[in-house]
Amino acid sequence: MLQVTRMRKLPARHAPALFAFLLSGVMSLLVSSLAVIRQVGWVDGILGLCVQSWLPAWGLAFLVALVLVRPIRKLVGLLVEARG
């Protein structure tokens, strides 16, 4: 488990936005890199091509995640049983 000891933590109210930021970053990196590699193959400079594709995708994915987080939570609530 990652230990964060000397770093100042964000207030808990920022957890949903931070979660959306990190998850959208990882997912957009994977998807955009896969698309680039499938399109051009393993060529010299593939890392730069992946980053060029990823950064705009991440920005869009993060904004979409922020906008859709509440409706998706409601949908999940309708599809799963409540605890207890």
Secondary structure, DSSP 8 states (H G I E B T S, - for coil): -----SS----GGGHHHHHHHHHHHHHHHHHHHHHHHHHH-S-TTHHHHHHHHHHHHHHHHHHHHHHHHHHHHHHHHHHS----
